[in-house]
Amino acid sequence: MKSTVAEFFSTQLNIDPDIFSRNIDALEKITDKKQVLERFYEENHEKAGRILTGLGLTYPKAEELYTTIKECVRKLDKQMFEALGHPSYLESKGCYNLMSAALALHQDRTGFFIKRNVAERLMRENPPKNILENLGYPSVDKMLENEDLFEIYAALRFAEPSDWMNATYIAAYRRLSKDDFEERPIEIRVLDRSKWEQLAERFLKEKLHSMSHLKELGVIFVIPKDNITEAATLYMFVMTNHYIDEILTYSGYFKHQIEQPLFGKKMVSALRCDVPDISLSHNDPNKWLIIQRYLYKYSPEDPRLGTAHVNPEALYHRGASHTFFKIGKMKPNLDFKIWEHTNYLALWLPNSSGEQDLVNFNFMDNIMNVMNNKNFKDRYYYHFREALWNKIFMSYFSVDKLEGVIIQHLLEGWFDVRKI
């Protein structure tokens, strides 16, 4: 199906139009669904038109729309700040209350995680030298007598060398079995910045934010920032929801695989976010990759970005956005007018030089554009592209099918659309 519509989306995805057309032809043949992409194209243009009208824009330049979108982010951030009682991100209490408010929106807050006593045992077997030295403890036992276990596990993410974490610590998970897991609620931890600042310096510089999570333990954590940035309320609230969805998805994966062969290998691969080799697609339009991370952040020219794929991260952001919009029912003054079902929406518009530029409505891309003060030239759009790939897949199948193939085929890193 080489058409204008296919070329339109292939350009947005930065994939060869012929390759993309073959992928769409394969989906149509398998599902017997015709004109799906054409209807999606029309819906997108109608939605974009309504948004531009609502924003009071007729024929905007790309830069003008980008500036307007950022103002919408700032407006919603201020509204959320008011709605949540002016939380302070410089203090532990403010961070905890905001993250707890996000957690409260989820009916399902329980997952399948490593038992506490097992986590303690693993730490005794593999003492974290940097943490012990920094906190001044002679042994893991002494440390655990005085420190919170989950806070220490959170600190592993930034305090110990990544090669040691992958080769030694996470590798120890290969020995885990069903008896080492339990059902328990997701927990929140706010780390003491003064305690961890020295060890966390590189972590805070390299990441675009100060939040992360532990999928195997069901923990979301944050290190309070030493300065307030724009869109901080939105960011922390949405990312908490994102991590909840991610933790629960991986919890389902661990539970699904726990009694299967090679469970330990599958768990370690999932926690490392291993990315499949491009050769697994074999240039076959029926074979899609599962890419667990945002490759564009690290390598914009990675050839795997030019193949058909789904992205679990974008799925969690989809869920996070939908959960976030629930708060609109409780706080009707919040302005969501351009954010509902637009994570995969973008427009080509002429820029100030007369050339065509892509401006997207992805919620997280634009929150981060504001938070990191990105100018038009350096704007983010990698969340948008991954959301669009997922949306195309779901248009032919469903969100349930997407979740299913991720859980079933995460280790292999690919699946055949003819066999799902």
Stockholm file with secondary structure:
# STOCKHOLM 1.0

chainA/1-420         MKSTVAEFFSTQLNIDPDIFSRNIDALEKITDKKQVLERFYEENHEKAGRILTGLGLTYPKAEELYTTIKECVRKLDKQMFEALGHPSYLESKGCYNLMSAALALHQDRTGFFIKRNVAERLMRENPPKNILENLGYPSVDKMLENEDLFEIYAALRFAEPSDWMNATYIAAYRRLSKDDFEERPIEIRVLDRSKWEQLAERFLKEKLHSMSHLKELGVIFVIPKDNITEAATLYMFVMTNHYIDEILTYSGYFKHQIEQPLFGKKMVSALRCDVPDISLSHNDPNKWLIIQRYLYKYSPEDPRLGTAHVNPEALYHRGASHTFFKIGKMKPNLDFKIWEHTNYLALWLPNSSGEQDLVNFNFMDNIMNVMNNKNFKDRYYYHFREALWNKIFMSYFSVDKLEGVIIQHLLEGWFDVRKI
#=GR chainA/1-420 SS CCCHHHHHHHHHHTCCHHHHHHHHHHHHHHHCCCSHHHHHHHHHHHHHHHHHHHTTCSSCCHHHHHHHHHHHHHHHHHHHHHHTTCCCTTSHHHHHHHHHHHHTTCSCCEEEEECHHHHHHHHHHSCCHHHHHHHTCSSHHHHHHHSCHHHHHHHHHHHSCHHHIIIIIGGGGGGCCGGGEEEEECEEEECCHHHHHHHHHHHHHHSSSSEEEETTTTEEEECCCSSCCTTHHHHHHHHHHHHHHHHHHHHHHHHHHTTSTTHHHHHHHHHHTCCCCGGGGTTCTTEEEECCSCHHHHCTTCGGGGSCEECHHHHHHHHHHHHHHHHHHHCTTSCCTTTTTCTTCEEEEECTTSCEEEEECCHHHHHHHHHTTCCSTTCCCHHHHHHHHHHHHHHHSCHHHHHHHHHHHTTTTEEEGGGC
#=GC SS_cons         CCCHHHHHHHHHHTCCHHHHHHHHHHHHHHHCCCSHHHHHHHHHHHHHHHHHHHTTCSSCCHHHHHHHHHHHHHHHHHHHHHHTTCCCTTSHHHHHHHHHHHHTTCSCCEEEEECHHHHHHHHHHSCCHHHHHHHTCSSHHHHHHHSCHHHHHHHHHHHSCHHHIIIIIGGGGGGCCGGGEEEEECEEEECCHHHHHHHHHHHHHHSSSSEEEETTTTEEEECCCSSCCTTHHHHHHHHHHHHHHHHHHHHHHHHHHTTSTTHHHHHHHHHHTCCCCGGGGTTCTTEEEECCSCHHHHCTTCGGGGSCEECHHHHHHHHHHHHHHHHHHHCTTSCCTTTTTCTTCEEEEECTTSCEEEEECCHHHHHHHHHTTCCSTTCCCHHHHHHHHHHHHHHHSCHHHHHHHHHHHTTTTEEEGGGC
//
